[in-house]
Amino acid sequence: QVQLQESGPGLVKPSQTLSLTCTVSGASITTNYYYWSWIRQPPGKGLEWMGAIAYNGSTYYSPSLKSRTSISRDTSKNQFTLQLSSVTPEDTAVYYCARGGVYRDGSPYDYWGQGTQVTVSS
């Protein structure tokens, strides 16, 4: 019964910082040995892994986004967050949070949020 829910503004202006929160229920984000990921899908393109925060708080980032990306967590709220700075219209995408750790059926992700549309536009 693990559930993930993305939340945050659906519209962000260029040069500003995109900030999203993933609220997790049914599992603790500190439980061994899962990690909690952010993935996005621009319109007409494939899924792009952005980064993750592990159960112990360690963070990992896509090399292409590392300079602009920060993932953090609030264990008291069982939430983890994504911040993407200096956004441009190319950052427009559906953003997903997901749980990873068990590799099955070609994917390490067993639970996903429903996704949230973020548009970067002035």
Backbone as JSON Lines, residues from 0, in Angstrom:
{"i":0,"aa":"Q","n":[0.8,-1.2,0.0],"ca":[0.0,0.0,0.0],"c":[0.84,1.27,0.0]}
{"i":1,"aa":"V","n":[2.04,1.19,-0.55],"ca":[2.9,2.36,-0.64],"c":[2.33,3.33,-1.65]}
{"i":2,"aa":"Q","n":[2.24,4.58,-1.27],"ca":[1.73,5.62,-2.15],"c":[2.66,6.82,-2.12]}
{"i":3,"aa":"L","n":[2.85,7.42,-3.29],"ca":[3.66,8.61,-3.42],"c":[2.83,9.67,-4.13]}
{"i":4,"aa":"Q","n":[2.96,10.9,-3.68],"ca":[2.18,11.99,-4.24],"c":[3.05,13.22,-4.42]}
{"i":5,"aa":"E","n":[3.18,13.67,-5.66],"ca":[3.93,14.88,-5.96],"c":[3.05,16.11,-5.72]}
{"i":6,"aa":"S","n":[3.67,17.19,-5.29],"ca":[2.96,18.44,-5.14],"c":[3.91,19.6,-5.36]}
{"i":7,"aa":"G","n":[3.35,20.71,-5.79],"ca":[4.12,21.91,-6.04],"c":[3.51,22.72,-7.15]}
{"i":8,"aa":"P","n":[4.06,23.87,-7.42],"ca":[3.51,24.74,-8.46],"c":[3.58,24.09,-9.84]}
{"i":9,"aa":"G","n":[2.53,24.3,-10.62],"ca":[2.51,23.77,-11.97],"c":[3.11,24.71,-13.0]}
{"i":10,"aa":"L","n":[3.38,25.94,-12.61],"ca":[3.94,26.93,-13.52],"c":[5.09,27.63,-12.83]}
{"i":11,"aa":"V","n":[6.23,27.66,-13.49],"ca":[7.43,28.3,-12.98],"c":[7.99,29.22,-14.06]}
{"i":12,"aa":"K","n":[8.47,30.37,-13.65],"ca":[9.02,31.31,-14.61],"c":[10.48,30.99,-14.91]}
{"i":13,"aa":"P","n":[10.92,31.26,-16.13],"ca":[12.33,31.04,-16.47],"c":[13.26,31.75,-15.51]}
{"i":14,"aa":"S","n":[14.37,31.1,-15.22],"ca":[15.42,31.54,-14.31],"c":[15.1,31.28,-12.84]}
{"i":15,"aa":"Q","n":[13.87,30.94,-12.53],"ca":[13.51,30.66,-11.15],"c":[13.83,29.22,-10.78]}
{"i":16,"aa":"T","n":[13.54,28.86,-9.54],"ca":[13.8,27.53,-9.04],"c":[12.5,26.73,-8.96]}
{"i":17,"aa":"L","n":[12.52,25.57,-9.57],"ca":[11.41,24.63,-9.49],"c":[11.54,23.86,-8.19]}
{"i":18,"aa":"S","n":[10.46,23.78,-7.43],"ca":[10.48,23.06,-6.16],"c":[9.26,22.15,-6.08]}
{"i":19,"aa":"L","n":[9.51,20.87,-5.88],"ca":[8.44,19.88,-5.75],"c":[8.66,19.04,-4.51]}
{"i":20,"aa":"T","n":[7.56,18.57,-3.95],"ca":[7.6,17.72,-2.78],"c":[6.91,16.4,-3.09]}
{"i":21,"aa":"C","n":[7.5,15.32,-2.62],"ca":[6.89,14.01,-2.72],"c":[6.53,13.54,-1.32]}
{"i":22,"aa":"T","n":[5.25,13.32,-1.09],"ca":[4.78,12.82,0.19],"c":[4.55,11.32,0.09]}
{"i":23,"aa":"V","n":[5.16,10.58,1.0],"ca":[5.11,9.12,0.97],"c":[4.25,8.61,2.11]}
{"i":24,"aa":"S","n":[3.4,7.66,1.81],"ca":[2.6,6.98,2.82],"c":[2.73,5.47,2.63]}
{"i":25,"aa":"G","n":[2.56,4.73,3.7],"ca":[2.65,3.28,3.63],"c":[4.05,2.72,3.76]}
{"i":26,"aa":"A","n":[5.04,3.57,3.81],"ca":[6.44,3.17,3.98],"c":[7.22,4.36,4.47]}
{"i":27,"aa":"S","n":[8.24,4.1,5.25],"ca":[9.12,5.15,5.74],"c":[10.25,5.38,4.77]}
{"i":28,"aa":"I","n":[10.58,6.63,4.51],"ca":[11.69,6.93,3.61],"c":[13.04,6.61,4.23]}
{"i":29,"aa":"T","n":[13.06,6.21,5.49],"ca":[14.3,5.8,6.14],"c":[14.46,4.29,6.22]}
{"i":30,"aa":"T","n":[13.53,3.54,5.67],"ca":[13.6,2.09,5.74],"c":[14.68,1.51,4.83]}
{"i":31,"aa":"N","n":[15.53,0.65,5.41],"ca":[16.54,-0.05,4.61],"c":[15.86,-0.87,3.53]}
{"i":32,"aa":"Y","n":[16.37,-0.9,2.36],"ca":[17.49,-0.23,1.74],"c":[17.02,0.52,0.5]}
{"i":33,"aa":"Y","n":[15.89,1.13,0.59],"ca":[15.3,1.79,-0.57],"c":[15.89,3.18,-0.8]}
{"i":34,"aa":"Y","n":[15.73,3.64,-2.01],"ca":[16.07,5.01,-2.34],"c":[14.89,5.66,-3.04]}
{"i":35,"aa":"W","n":[14.85,6.94,-2.98],"ca":[13.68,7.71,-3.42],"c":[14.11,8.68,-4.51]}
{"i":36,"aa":"S","n":[13.49,8.51,-5.67],"ca":[13.99,9.12,-6.9],"c":[13.04,10.15,-7.48]}
{"i":37,"aa":"W","n":[13.62,11.04,-8.25],"ca":[12.88,11.96,-9.1],"c":[13.19,11.64,-10.56]}
{"i":38,"aa":"I","n":[12.14,11.52,-11.35],"ca":[12.23,11.21,-12.76],"c":[11.3,12.15,-13.5]}
{"i":39,"aa":"R","n":[11.7,12.59,-14.67],"ca":[10.83,13.48,-15.44],"c":[10.7,13.0,-16.88]}
{"i":40,"aa":"Q","n":[9.64,13.48,-17.53],"ca":[9.39,13.14,-18.92],"c":[8.94,14.38,-19.67]}
{"i":41,"aa":"P","n":[9.83,14.98,-20.46],"ca":[9.41,16.1,-21.29],"c":[8.41,15.65,-22.35]}
{"i":42,"aa":"P","n":[7.61,16.56,-22.87],"ca":[6.62,16.17,-23.87],"c":[7.29,15.55,-25.09]}
{"i":43,"aa":"G","n":[6.79,14.39,-25.5],"ca":[7.3,13.7,-26.66],"c":[8.63,13.01,-26.47]}
{"i":44,"aa":"K","n":[9.16,12.98,-25.25],"ca":[10.45,12.36,-24.99],"c":[10.33,11.26,-23.95]}
{"i":45,"aa":"G","n":[11.42,10.58,-23.73],"ca":[11.44,9.48,-22.78],"c":[11.67,9.94,-21.35]}
{"i":46,"aa":"L","n":[11.65,8.97,-20.46],"ca":[11.89,9.25,-19.05],"c":[13.35,9.6,-18.8]}
{"i":47,"aa":"E","n":[13.57,10.55,-17.93],"ca":[14.92,10.98,-17.57],"c":[15.06,10.93,-16.06]}
{"i":48,"aa":"W","n":[15.99,10.1,-15.59],"ca":[16.29,10.05,-14.18],"c":[17.05,11.3,-13.76]}
{"i":49,"aa":"M","n":[16.6,11.95,-12.71],"ca":[17.21,13.19,-12.26],"c":[18.13,12.99,-11.07]}
{"i":50,"aa":"G","n":[17.68,12.21,-10.12],"ca":[18.47,11.99,-8.93],"c":[17.67,11.24,-7.89]}
{"i":51,"aa":"A","n":[18.31,10.98,-6.76],"ca":[17.66,10.21,-5.71],"c":[18.29,10.52,-4.37]}
{"i":52,"aa":"I","n":[17.52,10.23,-3.33],"ca":[18.04,10.27,-1.97],"c":[17.77,8.91,-1.36]}
{"i":53,"aa":"A","n":[18.81,8.34,-0.76],"ca":[18.72,7.0,-0.21],"c":[18.15,7.02,1.2]}
{"i":54,"aa":"Y","n":[17.87,5.85,1.7],"ca":[17.29,5.68,3.02],"c":[18.15,6.31,4.12]}
{"i":55,"aa":"N","n":[19.45,6.39,3.87],"ca":[20.36,6.95,4.86],"c":[20.67,8.42,4.62]}
{"i":56,"aa":"G","n":[20.02,9.03,3.64],"ca":[20.2,10.44,3.35],"c":[21.22,10.75,2.28]}
{"i":57,"aa":"S","n":[21.94,9.76,1.78],"ca":[22.89,9.99,0.7],"c":[22.16,10.4,-0.57]}
{"i":58,"aa":"T","n":[22.75,11.32,-1.31],"ca":[22.13,11.82,-2.54],"c":[22.95,11.45,-3.76]}
{"i":59,"aa":"Y","n":[22.26,11.31,-4.88],"ca":[22.86,10.95,-6.15],"c":[22.16,11.74,-7.24]}
{"i":60,"aa":"Y","n":[22.93,12.22,-8.22],"ca":[22.37,13.08,-9.25],"c":[22.81,12.67,-10.63]}
{"i":61,"aa":"S","n":[21.94,12.91,-11.61],"ca":[22.33,12.76,-13.0],"c":[23.43,13.75,-13.32]}
{"i":62,"aa":"P","n":[24.5,13.3,-13.99],"ca":[25.58,14.23,-14.33],"c":[25.11,15.46,-15.11]}
{"i":63,"aa":"S","n":[24.12,15.29,-15.97],"ca":[23.65,16.4,-16.79],"c":[22.87,17.44,-16.0]}
{"i":64,"aa":"L","n":[22.41,17.09,-14.83],"ca":[21.59,17.99,-14.02],"c":[22.21,18.31,-12.66]}
{"i":65,"aa":"K","n":[23.33,17.71,-12.36],"ca":[23.92,17.81,-11.04],"c":[24.12,19.25,-10.57]}
{"i":66,"aa":"S","n":[24.56,20.11,-11.48],"ca":[24.87,21.47,-11.1],"c":[23.65,22.28,-10.71]}
{"i":67,"aa":"R","n":[22.47,21.84,-11.12],"ca":[21.25,22.59,-10.87],"c":[20.29,21.89,-9.92]}
{"i":68,"aa":"T","n":[20.59,20.69,-9.49],"ca":[19.63,19.85,-8.77],"c":[20.02,19.67,-7.31]}
{"i":69,"aa":"S","n":[19.03,19.72,-6.46],"ca":[19.22,19.42,-5.05],"c":[18.04,18.61,-4.54]}
{"i":70,"aa":"I","n":[18.31,17.49,-3.93],"ca":[17.28,16.65,-3.33],"c":[17.51,16.59,-1.83]}
{"i":71,"aa":"S","n":[16.46,16.78,-1.08],"ca":[16.54,16.73,0.36],"c":[15.33,16.0,0.92]}
{"i":72,"aa":"R","n":[15.29,15.86,2.24],"ca":[14.17,15.15,2.83],"c":[13.82,15.72,4.2]}
{"i":73,"aa":"D","n":[12.6,15.46,4.6],"ca":[12.11,15.8,5.92],"c":[11.54,14.51,6.5]}
{"i":74,"aa":"T","n":[12.32,13.84,7.32],"ca":[11.89,12.54,7.81],"c":[10.69,12.64,8.76]}
{"i":75,"aa":"S","n":[10.54,13.77,9.43],"ca":[9.4,13.93,10.33],"c":[8.08,13.98,9.58]}
{"i":76,"aa":"K","n":[8.13,14.41,8.33],"ca":[6.94,14.47,7.48],"c":[6.9,13.34,6.46]}
{"i":77,"aa":"N","n":[7.93,12.51,6.43],"ca":[8.04,11.44,5.45],"c":[7.93,11.98,4.03]}
{"i":78,"aa":"Q","n":[8.68,13.04,3.77],"ca":[8.67,13.71,2.49],"c":[10.09,13.88,1.97]}
{"i":79,"aa":"F","n":[10.22,13.91,0.66],"ca":[11.47,14.33,0.06],"c":[11.17,15.33,-1.05]}
{"i":80,"aa":"T","n":[12.14,16.2,-1.31],"ca":[11.89,17.34,-2.17],"c":[12.91,17.42,-3.3]}
{"i":81,"aa":"L","n":[12.49,18.08,-4.36],"ca":[13.34,18.35,-5.51],"c":[13.42,19.85,-5.72]}
{"i":82,"aa":"Q","n":[14.62,20.36,-5.9],"ca":[14.82,21.74,-6.31],"c":[15.68,21.76,-7.56]}
{"i":83,"aa":"L","n":[15.19,22.4,-8.59],"ca":[15.89,22.54,-9.85],"c":[16.0,24.02,-10.15]}
{"i":84,"aa":"S","n":[17.2,24.54,-10.13],"ca":[17.42,25.96,-10.27],"c":[17.59,26.37,-11.73]}
{"i":85,"aa":"S","n":[17.49,27.68,-11.96],"ca":[17.75,28.27,-13.27],"c":[17.0,27.56,-14.39]}
{"i":86,"aa":"V","n":[15.72,27.39,-14.21],"ca":[14.94,26.61,-15.17],"c":[14.74,27.38,-16.48]}
{"i":87,"aa":"T","n":[14.57,26.62,-17.54],"ca":[14.26,27.13,-18.87],"c":[13.05,26.36,-19.39]}
{"i":88,"aa":"P","n":[12.48,26.79,-20.52],"ca":[11.36,26.04,-21.09],"c":[11.68,24.58,-21.37]}
{"i":89,"aa":"E","n":[12.95,24.22,-21.55],"ca":[13.32,22.83,-21.78],"c":[13.12,21.96,-20.54]}
{"i":90,"aa":"D","n":[12.91,22.59,-19.4],"ca":[12.62,21.84,-18.18],"c":[11.13,21.52,-18.04]}
{"i":91,"aa":"T","n":[10.32,21.99,-18.96],"ca":[8.9,21.63,-18.95],"c":[8.75,20.12,-19.1]}
{"i":92,"aa":"A","n":[8.02,19.51,-18.19],"ca":[7.9,18.05,-18.19],"c":[6.87,17.63,-17.16]}
{"i":93,"aa":"V","n":[6.52,16.35,-17.23],"ca":[5.81,15.72,-16.13],"c":[6.86,15.17,-15.18]}
{"i":94,"aa":"Y","n":[6.77,15.52,-13.93],"ca":[7.74,15.12,-12.92],"c":[7.14,14.05,-12.03]}
{"i":95,"aa":"Y","n":[7.88,12.98,-11.85],"ca":[7.46,11.85,-11.03],"c":[8.42,11.64,-9.87]}
{"i":96,"aa":"C","n":[7.87,11.21,-8.75],"ca":[8.7,10.61,-7.72],"c":[8.42,9.11,-7.7]}
{"i":97,"aa":"A","n":[9.41,8.33,-7.3],"ca":[9.29,6.88,-7.34],"c":[10.21,6.24,-6.31]}
{"i":98,"aa":"R","n":[9.87,5.03,-5.9],"ca":[10.71,4.26,-4.99],"c":[11.52,3.25,-5.78]}
{"i":99,"aa":"G","n":[12.78,3.16,-5.48],"ca":[13.64,2.19,-6.12],"c":[14.32,1.29,-5.12]}
{"i":100,"aa":"G","n":[14.85,0.17,-5.61],"ca":[15.58,-0.75,-4.74],"c":[15.46,-2.2,-5.13]}
{"i":101,"aa":"V","n":[14.31,-2.59,-5.62],"ca":[14.09,-3.96,-6.06],"c":[13.96,-3.95,-7.57]}
{"i":102,"aa":"Y","n":[14.88,-4.61,-8.26],"ca":[14.88,-4.62,-9.71],"c":[14.01,-5.76,-10.21]}
{"i":103,"aa":"R","n":[12.89,-5.43,-10.81],"ca":[11.96,-6.41,-11.35],"c":[11.38,-5.92,-12.67]}
{"i":104,"aa":"D","n":[11.19,-6.83,-13.58],"ca":[10.57,-6.54,-14.87],"c":[11.29,-5.41,-15.6]}
{"i":105,"aa":"G","n":[12.59,-5.38,-15.48],"ca":[13.38,-4.4,-16.21],"c":[13.46,-3.03,-15.59]}
{"i":106,"aa":"S","n":[12.96,-2.88,-14.38],"ca":[12.96,-1.57,-13.73],"c":[13.22,-1.71,-12.24]}
{"i":107,"aa":"P","n":[13.98,-0.78,-11.66],"ca":[14.19,-0.8,-10.21],"c":[13.08,-0.13,-9.42]}
{"i":108,"aa":"Y","n":[12.1,0.44,-10.11],"ca":[11.06,1.21,-9.45],"c":[9.78,0.4,-9.29]}
{"i":109,"aa":"D","n":[9.35,0.23,-8.05],"ca":[8.14,-0.54,-7.81],"c":[6.92,0.32,-7.52]}
{"i":110,"aa":"Y","n":[7.12,1.53,-7.06],"ca":[6.02,2.44,-6.8],"c":[6.33,3.81,-7.38]}
{"i":111,"aa":"W","n":[5.32,4.39,-8.0],"ca":[5.43,5.71,-8.62],"c":[4.32,6.62,-8.13]}
{"i":112,"aa":"G","n":[4.6,7.91,-8.1],"ca":[3.53,8.88,-7.96],"c":[2.8,9.02,-9.28]}
{"i":113,"aa":"Q","n":[1.71,9.74,-9.26],"ca":[0.91,9.91,-10.47],"c":[1.55,10.87,-11.46]}
{"i":114,"aa":"G","n":[2.5,11.64,-11.01],"ca":[3.16,12.64,-11.84],"c":[2.47,13.98,-11.74]}
{"i":115,"aa":"T","n":[3.25,15.02,-11.89],"ca":[2.7,16.37,-11.89],"c":[3.31,17.17,-13.03]}
{"i":116,"aa":"Q","n":[2.47,17.86,-13.76],"ca":[2.91,18.67,-14.89],"c":[3.52,19.97,-14.37]}
{"i":117,"aa":"V","n":[4.71,20.27,-14.84],"ca":[5.36,21.54,-14.55],"c":[5.7,22.22,-15.87]}
{"i":118,"aa":"T","n":[5.21,23.42,-16.03],"ca":[5.47,24.2,-17.23],"c":[6.35,25.39,-16.88]}
{"i":119,"aa":"V","n":[7.41,25.57,-17.63],"ca":[8.28,26.73,-17.45],"c":[7.95,27.72,-18.54]}
{"i":120,"aa":"S","n":[7.39,28.84,-18.15],"ca":[6.95,29.84,-19.11],"c":[6.81,31.18,-18.41]}
{"i":121,"aa":"S","n":[7.05,32.24,-19.16],"ca":[6.83,33.57,-18.65],"c":[5.42,34.06,-18.94]}
